[in-house]
Amino acid sequence: MSDIENVGRPVRVLTPEEIKEVELLSSYLTQDQIAGHLGIGVATFQRIVQRDAVVAIAYLRGKAKTIAQIANNMVMQALDGDFAAMKFFLQTRGGWNETVTQEHVSPDGSMSPKAGDGPVAIYALPDNGRGPVLLDPEPEPEPEPAPKAKRKPAAKRSAAKKKPAVKRSAPKRRDKK
């Protein structure tokens, strides 16, 4: 053996007890949390999982067991009539999806609503981001503003009302002796 091979930290190997803990903890903890529990760094734990097939299998087996238990519970709820569980199962495992279609054509083939189509409400989003505002489909006309009083031409206004401009200068400074 040469001295180059003995440089650096020794390789961390998990004990059989620690491997059992990894399998148990992987069902509900992240790799960061498992590494913290074992008292090692995350990168070290990830290298151990990559290097040691026994640890990798224990980690994946622990995750798979919990997923299987939860999936079994969800399927049992769906079979017992829980609509939300049925819908979730069919969407994730059965390939179902919800498609919402919006009809933009009136029954007569035009794109304009008719009087018999029911009330029409127009929603507009305000700029303040507080949510939709219900607007009247046909706003009432605004009343015309009252006529403004006519002003006299500038030449006829009395000059007495104007104040003469006053020129102000800065106060003179006195030199103290």
C-alpha positions, 0 to 999 in steps of 0.5 A: 500500500502506498501513502496516497491511498490512506489520505483523507477521512475513512469511508463511513459504513453503516452498521446493520442497526443503522441500515434498519433505522434507514429503512424505518425512517425513510418512510416519513423523513427526507434524506436530510433528516435521516442524515441528521438522525445518523449524525452525518452530512447529507452529502455523506449519506447520499454517497453511502446510498450510491455506494452501498446497494444494501443501504439503497435497497433499505432506503427504497423499501422503507419508502415503498412500504409507506406508500403502499400502506397509504395507497391501500388505505385510499383504495379502501376509502374509495371502495367504501364510497368516499367520492374524493378518494374515488376521484383522486384514484381515477385521476392518478391511476385510472387516467381520468381528467376533468375537462371544462368546456366553455360554449361561446355560441348562442343556441341560434348559432350567433355569438350574441346573447339573446333576450331569452338566454337569461340575465347577462353579467359581465365580470371585470378584474380591477387593477387593485387585485382584490377580485372580480367586480360585477358590472351592469351590462347596460350602464345608465347614462350619466347626467350632463354636467351643469353649464359653467358660469361665463367669465368676463374677458381678461381686458374687462376685469378690474385692475384694482383686484390685481396686487402689484408685484413686490420685489424683495431683497435680502437683508443687508448684513452688518459686519460686527467689529 
